[in-house]
Amino acid sequence: MNLLFTYITSGGVISTLVFIWLSVYFMITVWIWISKHMTLNSWEKVEKKSLETLLRGSKNIKQDSILRNCLNANTTRTSLDICKSVAEKKSTSYLSMLSVISSTAPFIGLFGTIVSILNTFNQLGDAQTASLTVIAPAISEALVATAAGIFVAIPAYSAHVLLKRKAYELMSLIQREVDLLTSDDAFLYE
């Protein structure tokens, strides 16, 4: 922790900007993870109940199911597939942001490291003597930015994969509902 504080205070404007950028990325990752996880969990419960109702032979879909808005006197498989597509878009929203964060955070950290190393060598060029005892701590401080970038990328990537899987499971439930709704031609009012 002391190394991080030393890096930020002695690193200059670029180092500060790198850590601000990575901090914002980390906060966005946590926000997306928490909000999407809660949303997808509650949505999945609704669709599970709706599917169970359909499996028991009821012709009514749960009121809060995403497919409920698509059911009317002119319902067809195509209209249900369109509703499913809208649901898929909604369930995977913000996943691209997590993908961007997980792929760019290490590069932002690396940029901070390179700038810090350049500053270190610039300062060493002005000094009369340069030894390993002077260079090693400066390089070690510079590597903090790379570590911070990786620290941000790992949770972003993990959240992306877990939320993508959750969205896939939700879409599987909705697809089963569509299949059940379209298996009975009389129900579709065609």
Buried (B, 14 or more C-beta within 10 A) or exposed (E): EEEBEBBBEEBEEBBBBBBEBBEEBBEBBEEBBEEBBEBBEEBBEBBBBBBEBBEEEEEEBBEEBBBBEBBEEEBEBEBBBEBBEEBBEBBBBBBEBBBBBBEBBBEBBBBBBBBBBEBBEEEBEEEEEEEEEEBEEBBEBBBBBBBBBEBBBBBBBBBBBBBBEBBEBBBEBBBBBBEBBBEEEEBBEE
